[in-house]
Amino acid sequence: MTHRFPPGLIVAGIPAAWPPLLTAAVLGMALVLFGAGCDRRTGTRDAASEAAESVSGAGRPAEMIDISLADPPVILALGDSLTAGFGVDEAVNYPAQLQNRLTAQGFPHRVVNAGISGDTSAGGLARMDWILRQPIAILIVELGANDGLRGQAPEATRANLARIIERGQQAGAKVVLAGMRMPVTLGWDFKRKFDAIYADLADRYDAHLIPFVLEGVAGRRDLNLPDGIHPNEEGYRIVVDNVWEALEPLLDVR
């Protein structure tokens, strides 16, 4: 069983007031079936309020407090709806299936699901102070798809992800970076710059790269929910295979 972190923040929806260009980007993303976590948070709170709540640790589970070094090593999955498991039972999202595989193979690691639907690289960075309150052996970073969908400059996404990696490594965690890809909705130049972010950062920081976390899943109707974007249970099995390839060499404690 994975551990939800933080609870109660996974909601979905797409604002009706998006600018036409951004709306077109989202529709294009759905049509080509590349990406994850395109849903946005509903409600009236602005992003700053949500980030403040995340960093403050409001409502964090008791298990996040005073975790001793004697506890099983933690693998923390930081991400958006692809990590949170939008639209599927909590028992079959990728962190849950990853936990099952680790347990079956005799690894003691505890997987903590820190996915929030609609999250961005900036949102993930804003949560790092809270996340790093517990010792983390391995940090899996799956963020950036929502940045691309919203047309954020790839340079800003790159800077946020770089800082997340730096913070994780400074805290002693091994970092696994989950690569994402964009369609050509916003142009080939945007796609080229965005797609290059992950391999470039992995090389720069000697992080372990998943070239494309949705490899073998994107574009497959049988492996995705009816929205054509988020994996179903079978799709998540393949996502776990993709994650496992980069993760397994880091599992040096049995």
Backbone bond lengths (Angstrom), bond angles and torsions (degrees), N, CA, C in turn:
res aa  C-N    CA-C-N  psi(-1)  N-CA   C-N-CA  omega(-1)  CA-C   N-CA-C  phi
1 M - - - 1.468 - - 1.518 109.33 -
2 T 1.318 116.80 129.61 1.451 119.55 176.56 1.510 109.64 -84.82
3 H 1.319 115.13 168.72 1.455 121.17 -177.93 1.521 108.56 -113.08
4 R 1.318 116.70 127.00 1.447 121.76 -178.67 1.518 110.54 -79.24
5 F 1.341 116.27 133.05 1.461 120.47 -174.81 1.510 109.50 -153.10
6 P 1.304 120.92 114.65 1.461 126.98 -10.01 1.518 110.32 -85.29
7 P 1.337 119.25 156.95 1.455 121.44 -179.20 1.516 112.12 -80.83
8 G 1.332 115.48 158.82 1.448 120.01 169.78 1.503 115.64 75.02
9 L 1.356 119.37 9.41 1.446 119.96 -177.28 1.519 112.69 -111.11
10 I 1.356 117.99 2.88 1.450 120.50 -175.88 1.525 109.11 -93.78
11 V 1.301 115.65 103.31 1.451 122.12 178.51 1.511 107.30 -133.93
12 A 1.325 117.24 170.87 1.454 118.43 -174.86 1.506 110.67 -142.78
13 G 1.334 115.46 166.51 1.449 121.88 177.35 1.510 109.72 149.42
14 I 1.303 117.83 158.67 1.457 122.37 178.36 1.519 107.77 -124.05
15 P 1.324 119.31 119.03 1.461 121.64 -177.81 1.524 111.62 -59.16
16 A 1.320 115.55 137.72 1.452 119.81 -178.64 1.525 112.04 -77.53
17 A 1.343 117.13 -15.05 1.462 120.65 -172.75 1.512 113.27 -98.39
18 W 1.314 117.56 18.15 1.470 119.28 178.23 1.531 110.18 -63.25
19 P 1.353 118.43 147.91 1.462 121.15 174.96 1.522 110.23 -61.14
20 P 1.349 117.46 153.36 1.473 120.34 -177.12 1.512 113.84 -55.10
21 L 1.348 117.15 -41.13 1.459 118.90 -178.10 1.512 111.38 -63.63
22 L 1.340 116.37 -41.73 1.461 119.84 -179.66 1.523 110.71 -68.61
23 T 1.345 116.19 -37.97 1.460 118.94 176.87 1.520 110.37 -61.80
24 A 1.318 116.27 -41.17 1.462 119.79 178.34 1.510 111.07 -63.45
25 A 1.341 115.50 -37.56 1.467 119.01 179.33 1.516 110.98 -61.99
26 V 1.330 115.82 -42.91 1.460 119.61 -178.85 1.529 110.83 -66.47
27 L 1.343 116.35 -43.79 1.458 119.22 179.32 1.522 110.94 -63.57
28 G 1.330 115.96 -38.66 1.452 118.69 177.81 1.500 111.33 -64.79
29 M 1.328 115.55 -37.32 1.472 119.72 179.36 1.516 109.87 -63.25
30 A 1.321 116.84 -41.64 1.459 119.37 -179.40 1.525 111.17 -66.31
31 L 1.330 116.16 -37.34 1.453 119.16 -176.96 1.515 112.67 -67.47
32 V 1.342 116.38 -39.56 1.460 117.84 -178.65 1.512 112.27 -89.67
33 L 1.321 116.45 -7.07 1.458 121.57 173.15 1.514 112.94 61.68
34 F 1.326 116.74 39.14 1.457 119.92 172.64 1.515 107.39 -115.84
35 G 1.332 115.85 130.76 1.453 120.51 173.84 1.492 111.64 120.05
36 A 1.334 114.63 175.84 1.462 120.02 -178.94 1.498 108.70 -153.83
37 G 1.348 114.72 152.98 1.455 118.91 172.39 1.505 113.02 74.28
38 C 1.332 120.44 33.63 1.448 119.65 -176.16 1.514 112.30 -75.80
39 D 1.326 118.35 -12.29 1.455 119.41 -178.46 1.515 110.01 -69.82
40 R 1.319 115.65 148.99 1.452 122.39 -179.75 1.516 109.82 -109.96
41 R 1.318 117.13 159.56 1.460 120.56 175.44 1.517 109.16 -70.92
42 T 1.340 115.33 143.82 1.448 119.58 173.67 1.507 108.10 -97.96
43 G 1.357 115.30 171.78 1.450 118.59 178.79 1.512 110.08 110.52
44 T 1.335 115.98 177.56 1.453 120.40 -173.81 1.514 112.96 -103.67
45 R 1.324 118.60 -6.54 1.457 119.73 -179.19 1.513 110.10 -71.22
46 D 1.343 117.49 142.52 1.449 119.38 178.39 1.526 110.30 -84.54
47 A 1.332 115.32 172.08 1.467 120.52 -175.68 1.513 111.72 -62.81
48 A 1.332 117.00 -36.01 1.456 119.75 -179.34 1.524 111.43 -62.94
49 S 1.345 116.12 -40.06 1.463 119.54 178.93 1.508 110.99 -65.01
50 E 1.340 116.65 -41.15 1.458 119.85 -179.76 1.513 111.09 -66.35
51 A 1.345 116.01 -40.94 1.462 119.31 178.89 1.518 110.55 -64.01
52 A 1.336 116.52 -39.85 1.463 119.79 179.52 1.516 110.61 -62.99
53 E 1.343 116.28 -41.10 1.458 119.29 178.75 1.524 110.76 -64.11
54 S 1.347 115.75 -41.06 1.461 119.29 -179.85 1.509 110.82 -61.61
55 V 1.349 116.48 -47.68 1.456 120.00 -177.42 1.518 111.40 -67.63
56 S 1.338 116.64 -34.26 1.464 118.92 -177.89 1.510 112.45 -68.62
57 G 1.337 116.44 -22.41 1.462 119.70 -179.34 1.508 112.86 81.58
58 A 1.346 116.71 19.85 1.459 119.25 -179.94 1.514 110.29 -59.19
59 G 1.323 115.62 127.38 1.447 120.95 176.22 1.512 114.49 77.28
60 R 1.340 118.44 14.09 1.457 118.22 -178.34 1.524 110.05 -68.19
61 P 1.327 117.61 145.05 1.460 120.87 -178.40 1.517 111.26 -66.06
62 A 1.340 115.46 153.67 1.455 120.25 -177.90 1.518 111.79 -60.84
63 E 1.341 117.22 -28.27 1.460 119.94 -177.51 1.519 112.08 -65.58
64 M 1.367 117.68 -16.83 1.449 120.37 179.93 1.519 112.22 -80.81
65 I 1.304 118.51 -4.71 1.461 122.06 -174.92 1.524 110.54 -104.21
66 D 1.334 116.20 133.33 1.465 122.54 173.61 1.529 112.91 55.33
67 I 1.323 116.16 48.85 1.464 119.78 175.11 1.528 107.81 -79.35
68 S 1.301 117.47 124.34 1.455 121.02 -176.80 1.514 110.80 -84.60
69 L 1.313 115.48 159.26 1.457 120.82 -179.99 1.525 111.55 -67.50
70 A 1.324 117.37 -14.35 1.460 121.02 179.80 1.523 111.97 -79.15
71 D 1.320 116.56 -12.67 1.452 120.24 -179.56 1.528 110.40 -71.01
72 P 1.334 117.81 162.16 1.467 120.07 177.38 1.526 110.90 -55.40
73 P 1.338 118.31 145.33 1.464 120.45 179.02 1.524 110.45 -61.22
74 V 1.322 115.42 140.94 1.457 121.69 -175.54 1.527 110.85 -97.45
75 I 1.318 115.71 131.16 1.458 122.83 167.12 1.521 106.27 -105.35
76 L 1.313 116.92 113.57 1.461 120.07 -176.94 1.524 109.48 -103.47
77 A 1.329 115.81 122.15 1.460 122.49 -179.35 1.521 109.03 -97.49
78 L 1.316 116.01 102.23 1.467 122.39 -179.72 1.522 108.54 -95.62
79 G 1.338 117.16 126.11 1.452 117.20 -178.12 1.512 114.23 -175.93
80 D 1.326 113.84 -166.51 1.459 121.91 -179.62 1.529 109.76 -104.35
81 S 1.336 117.55 -145.44 1.465 119.74 -174.72 1.522 112.64 -67.69
82 L 1.327 117.69 -23.43 1.455 119.82 176.61 1.522 110.47 -64.36
83 T 1.333 116.78 -36.22 1.456 121.85 176.57 1.521 111.00 -81.41
84 A 1.327 116.54 -42.44 1.467 120.57 -178.55 1.517 111.42 -61.80
85 G 1.328 116.71 -31.09 1.461 120.56 -179.09 1.507 112.55 89.78
86 F 1.322 116.61 45.25 1.457 121.14 -179.24 1.530 110.95 -55.53
87 G 1.336 116.05 127.61 1.448 121.79 172.44 1.511 116.32 83.76
88 V 1.335 117.97 -1.43 1.465 120.32 177.98 1.517 109.67 -123.05
89 D 1.329 115.53 163.57 1.451 120.39 176.24 1.514 109.86 -63.20
90 E 1.327 115.04 143.38 1.464 120.32 -178.18 1.526 112.25 -56.75
91 A 1.315 117.26 -25.42 1.462 120.54 -176.86 1.519 113.57 -76.69
92 V 1.347 118.00 -9.75 1.466 119.15 -175.45 1.520 113.65 -122.39
93 N 1.353 118.70 5.61 1.458 118.24 175.26 1.530 109.83 -68.36
94 Y 1.323 117.30 173.60 1.457 116.82 -172.85 1.530 113.98 -67.20
95 P 1.351 121.01 -38.54 1.466 117.81 176.27 1.529 112.74 -61.86
96 A 1.338 117.25 -36.78 1.467 120.00 179.40 1.521 110.77 -67.14
97 Q 1.328 116.82 -44.76 1.457 119.60 178.86 1.529 111.26 -67.47
98 L 1.327 116.43 -33.09 1.463 119.91 175.94 1.522 110.53 -65.04
99 Q 1.327 117.29 -41.58 1.458 120.82 176.99 1.520 110.91 -59.89
100 N 1.319 117.12 -42.88 1.467 120.62 179.08 1.524 111.36 -60.93
101 R 1.313 116.71 -41.02 1.463 119.82 -179.60 1.524 110.92 -67.72
102 L 1.310 116.76 -42.46 1.465 120.47 178.48 1.524 110.82 -59.93
103 T 1.324 116.12 -46.80 1.466 120.81 -179.46 1.516 111.19 -63.10
104 A 1.332 116.70 -43.67 1.458 121.04 -178.84 1.522 111.95 -62.96
105 Q 1.331 117.14 -30.02 1.450 120.73 -178.53 1.530 113.18 -96.27
106 G 1.311 115.86 7.71 1.455 120.10 172.67 1.506 116.25 85.75
107 F 1.320 117.94 12.44 1.461 120.37 177.32 1.531 109.89 -84.95
108 P 1.335 117.76 141.09 1.464 120.26 -175.50 1.521 114.00 -86.32
109 H 1.302 118.90 -2.29 1.457 122.10 -171.22 1.529 113.07 -61.55
110 R 1.324 114.78 147.65 1.468 122.49 177.42 1.520 108.21 -111.94
111 V 1.317 116.54 121.61 1.457 121.26 -178.88 1.529 109.77 -89.75
112 V 1.324 116.50 128.28 1.462 122.39 177.49 1.523 107.85 -111.70
113 N 1.311 116.52 121.84 1.461 121.90 -179.88 1.523 109.83 -85.20
114 A 1.321 116.42 107.31 1.464 122.24 177.99 1.524 109.95 -110.92
115 G 1.325 115.80 40.68 1.456 120.40 177.55 1.511 111.39 -92.16
116 I 1.327 116.38 139.22 1.465 122.42 175.87 1.524 107.86 -130.23
117 S 1.307 117.43 121.47 1.452 120.98 179.65 1.521 110.84 -58.18
118 G 1.330 115.97 133.63 1.451 120.97 179.53 1.508 114.41 85.71
119 D 1.338 118.03 -0.60 1.459 119.78 -175.65 1.527 111.60 -69.69
120 T 1.310 115.21 153.98 1.455 123.53 179.22 1.519 109.45 -118.95
121 S 1.326 116.34 175.35 1.461 119.61 176.60 1.523 110.74 -62.68
122 A 1.328 117.24 -36.13 1.471 120.49 177.75 1.521 110.64 -66.44
123 G 1.342 116.66 -40.39 1.454 119.71 178.28 1.513 111.54 -64.40
124 G 1.328 116.81 -41.16 1.457 120.14 177.34 1.511 112.03 -62.70
125 L 1.324 116.72 -41.98 1.467 120.59 178.28 1.523 110.77 -63.49
126 A 1.332 117.01 -38.86 1.465 120.84 -179.81 1.522 111.92 -64.86
127 R 1.330 117.37 -22.91 1.463 121.01 -178.89 1.529 113.51 -90.79
128 M 1.323 118.35 -3.42 1.455 120.09 -172.00 1.530 113.97 -63.85
129 D 1.328 117.78 -37.26 1.475 119.26 178.90 1.517 110.55 -58.54
130 W 1.317 116.27 -43.70 1.461 121.00 179.85 1.518 110.41 -68.36
131 I 1.337 115.94 -47.51 1.458 121.09 -177.63 1.525 111.40 -57.31
132 L 1.312 116.43 -40.53 1.462 120.79 -175.29 1.524 113.35 -81.15
133 R 1.322 117.09 8.74 1.464 119.16 173.79 1.523 111.77 -70.51
134 Q 1.327 117.26 -17.73 1.455 120.67 177.13 1.533 108.15 -113.05
135 P 1.326 118.20 150.12 1.463 120.32 175.54 1.522 109.80 -64.51
136 I 1.313 116.74 133.14 1.457 122.28 179.90 1.522 108.91 -123.45
137 A 1.318 116.52 125.24 1.458 120.67 177.50 1.522 110.99 -80.62
138 I 1.338 115.89 -44.12 1.471 121.36 -177.59 1.526 108.42 -136.37
139 L 1.330 115.80 132.32 1.458 122.09 177.39 1.527 108.75 -113.61
140 I 1.340 116.60 116.94 1.465 121.48 175.46 1.525 107.20 -97.80
141 V 1.325 116.70 120.32 1.466 121.97 -176.84 1.525 109.42 -107.87
142 E 1.331 116.31 112.24 1.464 122.95 178.57 1.522 107.71 -123.78
143 L 1.315 115.94 85.88 1.460 122.15 -176.70 1.531 109.59 -145.69
144 G 1.326 115.31 160.20 1.456 120.60 175.36 1.510 113.99 121.22
145 A 1.342 118.10 -25.68 1.465 119.77 -178.33 1.519 111.69 -60.18
146 N 1.326 117.04 -42.61 1.464 119.70 -179.97 1.526 111.81 -68.71
147 D 1.334 116.73 -31.19 1.466 119.71 174.37 1.527 109.83 -58.40
148 G 1.336 114.62 -48.87 1.444 119.45 -178.86 1.511 112.84 -63.71
149 L 1.336 116.57 -41.89 1.463 120.53 179.50 1.520 111.88 -61.36
150 R 1.304 116.41 -32.08 1.464 120.52 -177.83 1.524 112.09 -91.39
151 G 1.321 116.50 4.09 1.457 119.91 176.02 1.513 114.56 76.19
152 Q 1.329 117.74 19.54 1.465 119.27 178.41 1.521 109.95 -66.96
153 A 1.304 116.14 143.90 1.458 121.10 -179.75 1.530 109.64 -58.58
154 P 1.332 117.99 129.97 1.463 120.19 179.21 1.517 113.49 -55.40
155 E 1.333 116.69 -29.56 1.464 119.81 179.33 1.529 111.22 -63.44
156 A 1.336 116.57 -35.73 1.469 120.24 178.79 1.518 110.37 -70.99
157 T 1.330 116.80 -41.52 1.464 120.70 176.79 1.517 110.27 -60.83
158 R 1.315 116.39 -45.00 1.459 121.14 179.21 1.531 111.04 -58.76
159 A 1.329 117.06 -44.46 1.465 120.93 -178.23 1.531 110.88 -64.22
160 N 1.326 117.18 -41.65 1.463 120.28 179.78 1.527 111.45 -65.76
161 L 1.323 116.59 -45.30 1.462 119.90 179.70 1.529 110.94 -64.70
162 A 1.321 116.27 -37.99 1.466 119.76 177.80 1.517 110.78 -60.28
163 R 1.310 116.37 -42.86 1.465 120.14 -179.29 1.524 110.99 -68.14
164 I 1.330 117.85 -37.27 1.466 120.76 176.68 1.530 109.98 -61.62
165 I 1.321 116.15 -45.90 1.467 120.13 178.71 1.520 110.72 -61.15
166 E 1.326 116.53 -45.38 1.466 120.72 179.42 1.524 111.33 -59.27
167 R 1.323 116.18 -46.27 1.466 120.01 -179.26 1.518 110.66 -62.28
168 G 1.332 116.87 -42.95 1.456 120.29 179.43 1.512 111.85 -62.85
169 Q 1.314 117.15 -46.70 1.460 120.95 -178.65 1.521 111.51 -67.67
170 Q 1.311 117.54 -37.20 1.463 120.41 176.93 1.527 111.48 -62.60
171 A 1.329 116.01 -29.50 1.469 120.80 178.67 1.529 111.77 -84.11
172 G 1.324 117.00 0.06 1.457 120.28 176.81 1.511 114.96 93.99
173 A 1.329 117.85 7.78 1.463 120.68 -179.12 1.527 110.75 -88.28
174 K 1.322 115.53 145.88 1.457 120.94 168.02 1.527 106.73 -82.75
175 V 1.313 116.43 137.74 1.463 119.88 -173.26 1.523 111.18 -111.65
176 V 1.339 114.33 130.86 1.459 122.37 172.49 1.529 106.52 -111.71
177 L 1.330 116.69 123.92 1.459 121.54 -177.44 1.524 109.41 -106.41
178 A 1.329 116.16 120.08 1.466 121.99 -178.57 1.515 109.88 -90.10
179 G 1.326 116.65 113.50 1.450 121.19 -178.20 1.518 113.14 -73.69
180 M 1.330 115.10 146.53 1.464 122.31 175.27 1.520 108.64 -126.05
181 R 1.337 116.15 163.57 1.452 122.02 177.26 1.517 109.60 -133.79
182 M 1.313 115.50 148.79 1.460 121.73 178.46 1.527 110.31 -107.49
183 P 1.346 116.51 153.15 1.470 119.76 170.72 1.529 108.79 -76.87
184 V 1.305 116.72 -176.09 1.469 120.04 -178.16 1.524 111.68 -93.52
185 T 1.320 117.20 17.01 1.466 121.64 -176.44 1.517 112.27 -54.07
186 L 1.321 117.12 -40.67 1.460 121.30 -179.48 1.522 112.36 -98.32
187 G 1.307 116.25 13.94 1.456 120.02 176.64 1.519 112.86 105.42
188 W 1.347 114.26 155.36 1.461 119.91 -178.41 1.518 112.10 -66.60
189 D 1.316 117.59 -34.11 1.464 119.56 -179.01 1.521 110.27 -65.91
190 F 1.338 116.51 -42.33 1.465 120.39 177.42 1.516 110.11 -61.88
191 K 1.337 117.01 -47.03 1.459 120.84 -179.75 1.526 111.02 -59.71
192 R 1.325 116.59 -45.55 1.466 120.20 -178.53 1.524 111.14 -60.01
193 K 1.320 116.35 -46.02 1.464 120.13 -178.93 1.527 111.37 -66.34
194 F 1.334 116.46 -41.86 1.466 119.72 -179.16 1.522 111.08 -66.55
195 D 1.318 117.05 -50.17 1.470 120.83 -176.07 1.521 112.17 -60.11
196 A 1.330 117.09 -28.90 1.467 120.94 -177.30 1.526 113.13 -76.93
197 I 1.323 117.28 -14.52 1.466 120.87 -174.17 1.525 112.23 -56.38
198 Y 1.310 117.09 -46.89 1.461 121.30 -166.70 1.527 112.66 -72.38
199 A 1.320 117.40 -47.74 1.469 119.50 178.20 1.528 110.56 -64.37
200 D 1.331 116.41 -38.61 1.469 119.78 179.95 1.529 111.16 -63.06
201 L 1.338 116.57 -44.52 1.470 119.69 -179.53 1.526 111.34 -68.94
202 A 1.324 116.65 -38.13 1.468 119.93 178.49 1.527 110.08 -61.02
203 D 1.328 116.94 -42.29 1.462 120.42 177.75 1.522 111.23 -66.02
204 R 1.311 115.70 -42.96 1.476 120.49 -176.20 1.522 111.71 -64.17
205 Y 1.321 116.64 -40.36 1.466 120.52 -173.95 1.528 113.40 -107.00
206 D 1.315 116.76 6.29 1.465 120.73 -178.65 1.529 110.45 54.95
207 A 1.335 114.94 40.96 1.466 121.03 176.35 1.528 108.48 -89.35
208 H 1.316 115.87 161.45 1.458 121.20 -179.12 1.525 108.48 -90.72
209 L 1.322 116.75 124.50 1.459 121.90 -169.71 1.523 112.70 -103.03
210 I 1.332 115.04 133.58 1.464 122.18 163.58 1.526 104.08 -98.62
211 P 1.319 119.73 106.26 1.470 120.46 -172.14 1.530 113.99 -51.67
212 F 1.331 117.15 -45.75 1.466 121.83 176.40 1.512 107.19 -149.07
213 V 1.310 116.78 109.83 1.457 120.59 -172.02 1.529 112.46 -65.25
214 L 1.332 117.35 -21.80 1.465 121.12 179.26 1.525 112.39 -99.27
215 E 1.321 117.19 17.34 1.459 120.53 178.45 1.532 110.16 -57.22
216 G 1.330 116.54 129.12 1.453 120.75 -179.46 1.512 114.54 83.13
217 V 1.325 117.13 -3.74 1.473 121.87 -178.25 1.526 110.98 -117.43
218 A 1.329 117.12 -45.66 1.466 121.18 -178.37 1.521 110.39 -58.66
219 G 1.319 115.31 133.26 1.443 120.34 178.12 1.515 115.21 86.51
220 R 1.326 117.39 -1.42 1.469 121.75 -179.37 1.529 109.85 -102.69
221 R 1.321 116.55 111.39 1.464 119.85 -179.13 1.518 112.12 -60.76
222 D 1.328 116.40 -36.42 1.455 119.97 -176.59 1.520 113.10 -73.11
223 L 1.324 117.49 -11.91 1.459 121.04 -177.00 1.526 112.99 -112.10
224 N 1.330 116.19 5.09 1.455 120.60 -178.57 1.521 111.50 -128.06
225 L 1.307 116.20 161.65 1.459 122.14 174.09 1.527 109.24 -67.98
226 P 1.327 118.20 169.62 1.463 120.36 179.92 1.527 113.89 -56.36
227 D 1.350 118.72 -22.06 1.463 119.40 178.43 1.528 111.99 -70.64
228 G 1.333 116.71 -10.74 1.449 120.23 177.62 1.509 114.68 75.02
229 I 1.320 117.90 7.97 1.455 121.62 -174.24 1.524 112.26 -122.94
230 H 1.329 116.81 -45.90 1.456 120.72 -174.79 1.527 111.26 -93.43
231 P 1.331 118.16 134.88 1.469 121.24 -178.68 1.525 112.33 -64.01
232 N 1.330 115.02 148.44 1.457 120.46 169.10 1.533 107.86 -92.41
233 E 1.324 116.37 -170.79 1.467 119.41 -176.44 1.528 111.77 -57.67
234 E 1.324 116.88 -44.64 1.460 120.17 179.65 1.520 110.91 -65.83
235 G 1.321 115.93 -39.05 1.460 119.62 177.91 1.512 112.06 -62.06
236 Y 1.331 116.00 -38.72 1.467 119.64 179.50 1.528 112.10 -66.78
237 R 1.326 117.22 -26.75 1.463 118.68 176.00 1.526 110.32 -62.39
238 I 1.321 115.84 -38.66 1.459 119.99 178.20 1.525 110.53 -72.86
239 V 1.330 117.40 -38.28 1.466 120.50 175.83 1.527 109.91 -57.63
240 V 1.338 117.03 -43.07 1.465 120.71 178.79 1.526 110.29 -62.43
241 D 1.323 117.46 -38.77 1.467 119.82 176.23 1.525 110.37 -59.78
242 N 1.327 116.18 -42.79 1.461 120.26 179.58 1.524 111.69 -64.43
243 V 1.333 115.85 -42.08 1.459 120.51 178.08 1.524 110.61 -66.19
244 W 1.322 115.84 -42.61 1.462 121.45 -175.05 1.529 111.95 -60.00
245 E 1.324 116.33 -37.04 1.464 120.08 -177.89 1.520 111.56 -59.17
246 A 1.335 117.00 -38.25 1.457 120.84 178.74 1.525 112.10 -85.03
247 L 1.330 116.24 -29.68 1.458 121.09 -173.96 1.521 113.74 -80.98
248 E 1.313 117.82 -39.47 1.461 121.21 -171.66 1.536 114.45 -53.46
249 P 1.350 119.38 -41.13 1.461 118.46 179.52 1.528 114.33 -63.16
250 L 1.328 116.87 -15.75 1.474 120.58 -178.84 1.519 112.89 -91.96
251 L 1.320 116.64 -6.03 1.472 120.74 -175.53 1.524 109.59 -88.71
252 D 1.318 114.98 73.48 1.480 119.82 -174.14 1.520 113.18 -93.14
253 V 1.337 116.72 6.84 1.459 120.34 -179.97 1.525 107.94 -121.56
254 R 1.329 117.71 118.17 1.454 121.94 177.08 1.518 110.11 -107.84
